[in-house]
Amino acid sequence: MAQLKQMVEKVRSKNAGPFWITIDVFCNQDGSFDAVSACLTQEAVSPIYGVAPEDVLRFELRDLEVIKLSFPRPQIQGTREDRDMHGAAFACILEEMEVTPA
């Protein structure tokens, strides 16, 4: 097992409006896309962020070797409870996910 950050080029997160977060996982050019893609399912990602699997939108951009995940923010951006105004820290959580290398 390895952490996701060891298998990919970059993981970044940002707001997708005040109600959603989007995470982009940029895979290496070494053929790790299929292994990473198999691990980043809605069912695997949803408990990490405390959302239902059906609320996780997942897109594979195979030509770019990118996997995009979007889900509702736990707090609306800019409210008193929001501790990450730009949504940048969500990537750090996913980087530590354990994945199986190909």
N, C-alpha and C positions, 0 to 999 in steps of 0.2 A: 504494500500500500504506500501511496505517496500523497502529499498534499497537492491540491489543485494548482497552487502557485508554482510548484516544481515542474508541472507538465505544460504550462501555457506561457505565452509571451506576456500577456497583461490581462488583468481583470479591472474593469472600471465601472463605477456606478454613478448615477446622476438622477435628478428629478425628471420625470416625464409628466410635467405639470404638477400642480399642488397636491394631487391625490394618488399619484403612482410613482414608483421607482423603476428604473430600468438598469439592468446589469449587462455589460458586454464582456464576453470571454473571448479573447483573441488567442487562438491556438498557434503553436509553433508550426513552422513549415516542415516539420520532421515526421508528419503522418500521425500525430497524436489526436487529430480531430475526431476520428471515429471512437477512440477510447474515452475521450472527454465527453463527447456527445452522448454516449451510452450511459454515462454516470450522471449527467445533468438532466435528470427527468423531473417532471413536475412533482412526482411523489418523493423524490430525494431532496428537492430544494424547499418544498413547502414547510416541513417542520423546522428547518433552520431559521426561517423568518416568521413562523407562527401564522401562516396563511393556509387556506384550504388548497389542495392540489388543483382544483378546478379554477381557482383564482390566479394561478400562475400561467402567464402567456409565454410560450416558448417558440422561438424562431431559429431555424438553422440557415445560415448563409454560407453554404458549402463552398462556393467559389472564393469567398473571402476567408474561409476557415474561422468563422465567428459564430458564436451561439449567443443569442439575445434572450434575456429573461425579463419579464415585466410583471409586477404585482402591486396591489394597493399598498400605499404607505400605512404604517401603523398609526401615525398621527398626520393630520393635515399639515402641510408645510406652513411654517410661520406661526403656528399656534403655541401657546405656552408650554405644552407637553413635547413639542418637537425639539429633539436634542441634536438633530443633524439637518440643518436648514438646506444644505445642498445635496443631500443624499449620498455623499462621498464615502461614508464609513461602511455602507452596506457591502461594498466590494471586499473589504478586509475580512468580513465574516465568511464569505464564500471561498476566499483563497485558502482557508484552513480546512476545507472539506476534504475528507479522505477519499481518494479515487484509486482505481486499479489500473496501473499502466498496461498498455497493450503488449 
